[in-house]
């Protein structure tokens, strides 16, 4: 009887300081608690950026080597893992392929285990075609969404219908867990931005076609809390099981800098930032906010990250060249 460990998008990143080490340890702890499995499946987006830093690749190698000590490993190429948007399958993850590690860069049908692996494709018609080719008694693992599921930015940008799925399917790419009749969104093993600070995180095992999920209560987590509530929740915030990225909402009027400094001295978290509330009487329900981290300045790095994460079929270089033309035209008009 084959037992499989399934882990969602890792999004390994080396910023802020300490996050990459916390992500690495979290995944190794999950693997360590499941050393009796026969294989491990990573559902894609193992790295945050298409062109990862060497430290990120080294951390991924550490995790993959650790997993392959105990079992076979299958890695599905995600959109963040792809070097470009041409659907050519080129990915830095191919560096890790060996006798025990299979990197799925193009759709692969494993007829021995009756499993289909469908990586990310920018062209959703390709995904629909691959789904239609899966034999009826196979289980599908993939990296994409469907109409009604929201991506990490809170957008519904998929045209694939649930009726396109004919087989039990487990998907990466969508960060929040959801168990459906046919399709399961596993979600990420930890939060990846402040908009996800209230979500629960899971990994899964499959044994004799029985799918089980397990709550993850360690590793990186994003927390958002009002300044007035920090003191009474200090033990929860400082929980040593987590690498906590903390955002404190604070009033620009009611708090003095000395009080803030005293409070920060009591925190033992991985990262902390202060977000000043707007000077307005308007009240916001943070549970309804579905945006990515708010920003105060649009710069070239932010624009490049946005282009890398977008679904546009236009090449990144063409988009950046277009942006430069807009800047040049604007400067000419301002002279």
C-alpha positions as CSV (number, residue, x, y, z in Angstrom):
1,X,0.0,0.0,0.0
2,X,1.5,3.3,-1.1
3,X,1.4,6.3,1.2
4,X,2.0,9.8,-0.2
5,X,2.8,13.1,1.4
6,X,1.4,16.2,-0.5
7,X,2.7,19.7,0.2
8,X,1.4,22.9,-1.3
9,X,3.3,26.0,-2.7
10,X,6.4,26.7,-0.7
11,X,7.2,30.2,-2.1
12,X,10.7,30.1,-0.6
13,X,12.0,33.7,-0.3
14,X,15.1,35.2,1.4
15,X,13.5,38.4,2.5
16,X,13.0,39.4,5.2
17,X,16.0,38.1,7.1
18,X,15.3,34.8,8.8
19,X,12.2,33.9,6.7
20,X,14.0,31.4,4.4
21,X,15.4,29.5,7.3
22,X,12.0,29.4,9.0
23,X,10.4,28.1,5.7
24,X,13.1,25.5,5.3
25,X,12.7,24.2,8.9
26,X,8.9,24.1,8.7
27,X,8.9,21.9,5.6
28,X,11.7,19.6,7.0
29,X,9.6,19.2,10.2
30,X,6.6,18.1,8.1
31,X,8.7,15.6,6.2
32,X,10.3,14.4,9.5
33,X,6.8,13.6,10.9
34,X,6.0,11.6,7.8
35,X,9.1,9.5,7.2
36,X,6.9,6.4,6.7
37,X,5.6,7.7,3.3
38,X,6.7,6.2,0.0
39,X,6.7,9.4,-2.0
40,X,6.4,13.2,-1.6
41,X,4.6,15.4,-4.0
42,X,5.3,19.2,-4.1
43,X,2.4,21.0,-5.9
44,X,4.6,23.8,-7.5
45,X,5.7,27.3,-6.8
46,X,8.6,26.1,-4.7
47,X,10.2,29.6,-5.1
48,X,8.8,33.1,-4.9
49,X,10.6,34.6,-7.9
50,X,11.2,33.3,-11.4
51,X,14.9,34.1,-11.0
52,X,15.7,33.0,-7.5
53,X,18.7,34.0,-5.4
54,X,21.3,31.3,-4.9
55,X,20.4,31.1,-1.2
56,X,16.9,30.1,-2.2
57,X,18.1,27.3,-4.5
58,X,20.4,26.0,-1.8
59,X,17.5,26.0,0.7
60,X,15.3,24.1,-1.8
61,X,18.1,21.6,-2.4
62,X,18.4,21.1,1.4
63,X,14.6,20.3,1.6
64,X,14.5,18.1,-1.5
65,X,17.6,16.1,-0.4
66,X,16.1,15.7,3.0
67,X,12.8,14.3,1.5
68,X,14.6,12.0,-0.9
69,X,16.4,10.3,2.0
70,X,13.1,8.7,2.9
71,X,11.1,8.5,-0.3
72,X,10.7,9.4,-3.9
73,X,10.0,13.0,-4.7
74,X,7.8,14.5,-7.4
75,X,7.9,18.3,-8.1
76,X,5.4,20.0,-10.3
77,X,6.5,23.1,-12.1
78,X,4.5,26.2,-10.9
79,X,4.2,29.6,-12.6
80,X,6.7,31.1,-10.2
81,X,9.1,28.3,-11.0
82,X,9.0,28.9,-14.7
83,X,11.8,30.9,-16.2
84,X,9.4,32.6,-18.6
85,X,5.8,32.6,-19.8
86,X,6.3,30.8,-23.0
87,X,5.1,27.4,-21.7
88,X,8.4,25.8,-22.7
89,X,8.8,24.1,-19.3
90,X,12.2,25.6,-18.6
91,X,12.7,25.9,-14.8
92,X,15.6,26.0,-12.4
93,X,14.0,23.1,-10.5
94,X,15.4,20.8,-13.2
95,X,18.7,21.2,-11.4
96,X,17.4,18.9,-8.7
97,X,16.2,16.0,-10.9
98,X,17.9,12.6,-10.3
99,X,17.0,9.0,-9.8
100,X,14.8,9.7,-6.8
101,X,13.5,13.2,-7.8
102,X,11.1,13.7,-10.7
103,X,10.6,17.3,-11.9
104,X,7.4,17.6,-13.9
105,X,8.0,20.3,-16.5
106,X,5.4,19.0,-19.0
107,X,2.3,16.9,-18.4
108,X,3.2,13.4,-17.2
109,X,1.0,10.3,-16.8
110,X,2.4,7.8,-14.3
111,X,0.7,4.7,-15.5
112,X,2.2,2.6,-12.7
113,X,0.6,4.7,-9.9
114,X,-2.4,5.9,-12.1
115,X,-1.6,9.5,-11.4
116,X,-1.5,12.5,-13.8
117,X,0.7,15.5,-13.1
118,X,-0.2,18.7,-14.9
119,X,2.2,21.7,-14.4
120,X,1.3,25.3,-14.8
121,X,0.5,26.5,-18.4
122,X,-0.2,30.2,-19.2
123,X,-2.5,28.9,-22.0
124,X,-5.5,27.5,-20.1
125,X,-6.8,25.7,-23.2
126,X,-3.7,23.5,-22.8
127,X,-4.8,22.7,-19.2
128,X,-8.3,21.8,-20.4
129,X,-6.9,19.6,-23.1
130,X,-4.7,17.8,-20.6
131,X,-7.5,17.3,-18.2
132,X,-9.6,15.7,-20.9
133,X,-6.8,13.2,-21.7
134,X,-6.6,11.8,-18.1
135,X,-7.9,8.2,-17.8
136,X,-11.0,7.9,-15.7
137,X,-9.4,5.9,-12.8
138,X,-6.4,8.3,-12.4
139,X,-5.8,10.9,-9.7
140,X,-4.7,14.4,-10.9
141,X,-2.1,16.7,-9.3
142,X,-1.7,20.1,-10.8
143,X,-0.8,23.8,-10.4
144,X,-3.6,26.0,-11.6
145,X,-7.0,27.2,-10.5
146,X,-10.6,27.1,-11.7
147,X,-13.4,29.6,-12.1
148,X,-14.5,30.7,-8.7
149,X,-11.1,30.2,-6.9
150,X,-9.1,33.2,-6.0
151,X,-5.3,33.6,-6.6
152,X,-2.9,35.0,-4.1
153,X,-3.8,38.6,-5.0
154,X,-7.5,37.8,-4.4
155,X,-8.4,37.8,-8.1
156,X,-10.6,35.3,-9.9
157,X,-8.7,35.1,-13.2
158,X,-9.4,31.5,-14.3
159,X,-11.7,30.3,-17.1
160,X,-11.4,26.6,-16.3
161,X,-14.8,25.3,-15.1
162,X,-15.3,22.6,-12.4
163,X,-17.1,20.6,-15.1
164,X,-13.7,20.3,-16.9
165,X,-12.5,18.0,-14.0
166,X,-13.5,14.4,-14.4
167,X,-11.0,12.9,-11.9
168,X,-10.2,13.4,-8.2
169,X,-7.8,16.4,-8.3
170,X,-5.4,18.0,-5.9
171,X,-4.2,21.5,-6.8
172,X,-1.5,23.9,-5.9
173,X,-1.4,27.6,-7.0
174,X,-4.4,28.7,-4.8
175,X,-3.2,29.6,-1.4
176,X,-6.4,28.9,0.7
177,X,-7.5,25.4,1.5
178,X,-10.8,24.2,0.2
179,X,-12.2,20.6,-0.1
180,X,-14.6,20.1,-2.9
181,X,-16.4,17.1,-4.3
182,X,-13.9,16.5,-7.0
183,X,-11.2,19.2,-6.6
184,X,-9.2,19.9,-3.5
185,X,-7.2,23.1,-3.1
186,X,-4.5,22.1,-0.6
187,X,-3.3,25.7,0.1
188,X,0.1,26.8,1.3
189,X,1.8,25.3,4.3
190,X,2.1,28.8,5.9
191,X,0.9,32.3,5.1
192,X,2.8,34.2,2.4
193,X,1.5,37.8,2.9
194,X,-0.5,39.8,5.4
195,X,-3.8,39.3,3.5
196,X,-3.6,35.6,4.6
197,X,-3.0,36.2,8.3
198,X,-6.2,34.5,9.4
199,X,-6.1,31.4,7.2
200,X,-5.4,27.9,8.4
201,X,-2.6,25.9,6.7
202,X,-2.5,22.2,5.9
203,X,-0.5,19.4,4.3
204,X,-2.1,16.1,3.2
205,X,-1.4,12.4,3.0
206,X,-3.0,9.9,0.6
207,X,-3.1,6.2,1.5
208,X,-5.2,3.7,-0.5
209,X,-7.0,6.7,-2.1
210,X,-8.0,8.1,1.3
211,X,-7.1,11.8,1.4
212,X,-6.4,13.3,4.9
213,X,-5.4,16.8,5.8
214,X,-3.4,17.9,8.8
215,X,-3.3,21.4,10.4
216,X,0.1,23.0,10.5
217,X,0.8,24.8,13.7
218,X,4.4,25.9,13.3
219,X,6.6,27.8,10.9
220,X,6.1,31.2,9.3
221,X,2.9,33.2,10.0
222,X,1.7,36.7,9.3
223,X,-0.2,38.5,12.1
224,X,-2.1,41.8,11.9
225,X,-3.1,43.4,15.2
226,X,-4.1,46.8,16.6
227,X,-1.6,48.4,18.9
228,X,-4.1,48.5,21.8
229,X,-4.4,44.7,21.7
230,X,-0.7,43.8,21.5
231,X,0.0,43.9,25.3
232,X,-2.7,41.5,26.2
233,X,-1.8,39.1,23.4
234,X,2.0,39.2,23.9
235,X,2.3,35.4,24.7
236,X,0.4,34.4,21.6
237,X,2.4,36.8,19.4
238,X,5.7,35.6,20.8
239,X,4.8,31.9,20.5
240,X,8.2,30.2,19.8
241,X,6.7,27.6,17.4
242,X,6.3,30.3,14.8
243,X,8.5,32.7,12.8
244,X,6.0,35.6,13.1
245,X,5.9,38.5,10.7
246,X,3.9,41.0,12.7
247,X,2.1,44.1,11.4
248,X,0.9,46.5,14.1
249,X,-1.9,49.0,13.2
250,X,-1.3,52.2,15.2
251,X,-2.8,55.6,15.4
252,X,-0.7,58.6,14.4
253,X,-2.4,60.7,17.1
254,X,-2.9,58.7,20.3
255,X,0.5,57.0,20.7
256,X,3.9,58.5,21.6
257,X,7.2,57.1,20.3
258,X,8.4,56.1,23.8
259,X,5.4,53.8,24.3
260,X,5.9,52.2,21.0
261,X,9.6,51.6,21.7
262,X,8.8,50.0,25.1
263,X,6.2,47.7,23.4
264,X,8.6,46.6,20.7
265,X,11.2,45.6,23.3
266,X,8.7,43.0,24.6
267,X,8.4,41.3,21.2
268,X,10.4,38.3,20.1
269,X,9.2,37.9,16.5
270,X,11.0,37.4,13.3
271,X,9.9,40.7,11.7
272,X,7.7,43.6,12.8
273,X,6.3,46.6,10.9
274,X,4.2,49.6,12.0
275,X,1.3,50.6,9.8
276,X,-0.2,53.9,10.7
277,X,-4.0,54.1,10.4
278,X,-5.5,56.8,8.2
279,X,-6.8,60.0,10.0
280,X,-10.4,59.3,9.2
281,X,-13.5,58.3,11.1
282,X,-14.2,55.5,8.5
283,X,-14.0,52.0,10.0
284,X,-12.6,49.1,8.1
285,X,-13.4,45.5,8.6
286,X,-10.0,43.7,8.1
287,X,-11.8,40.4,7.5
288,X,-13.1,41.8,4.2
289,X,-9.8,43.1,3.0
290,X,-8.5,40.8,0.2
291,X,-5.6,42.8,-1.2
292,X,-1.9,42.2,-1.2
293,X,0.4,44.2,1.1
294,X,-0.4,47.9,0.7
295,X,2.4,49.9,-0.8
296,X,3.3,53.6,-0.6
297,X,5.5,54.0,-3.7
298,X,5.5,52.5,-7.1
299,X,9.0,51.6,-8.1
300,X,10.7,49.5,-10.8
301,X,11.2,46.5,-8.5
302,X,7.5,46.5,-7.6
303,X,6.5,46.8,-11.3
304,X,8.9,44.0,-12.3
305,X,7.5,41.7,-9.5
306,X,4.0,42.5,-10.7
307,X,4.8,41.6,-14.3
308,X,6.5,38.4,-13.2
309,X,3.4,37.3,-11.3
310,X,0.8,38.4,-13.9
311,X,-0.8,36.2,-16.5
312,X,0.0,38.4,-19.5
313,X,1.3,36.5,-22.5
314,X,3.4,39.6,-23.5
315,X,7.0,39.1,-22.6
316,X,8.4,40.8,-19.6
317,X,11.1,42.7,-21.6
318,X,8.4,44.0,-24.0
319,X,6.3,45.3,-21.1
320,X,9.3,46.9,-19.4
321,X,10.3,48.5,-22.7
322,X,6.8,49.9,-23.0
323,X,6.9,51.3,-19.5
324,X,10.2,53.0,-20.3
325,X,8.6,54.6,-23.4
326,X,5.8,55.9,-21.2
327,X,8.3,57.4,-18.8
328,X,10.2,59.0,-21.6
329,X,7.1,60.5,-23.2
330,X,6.0,61.8,-19.8
331,X,9.4,63.5,-19.2
332,X,9.2,65.1,-22.7
333,X,5.8,66.6,-21.9
334,X,7.0,67.9,-18.6
335,X,9.9,69.9,-20.2
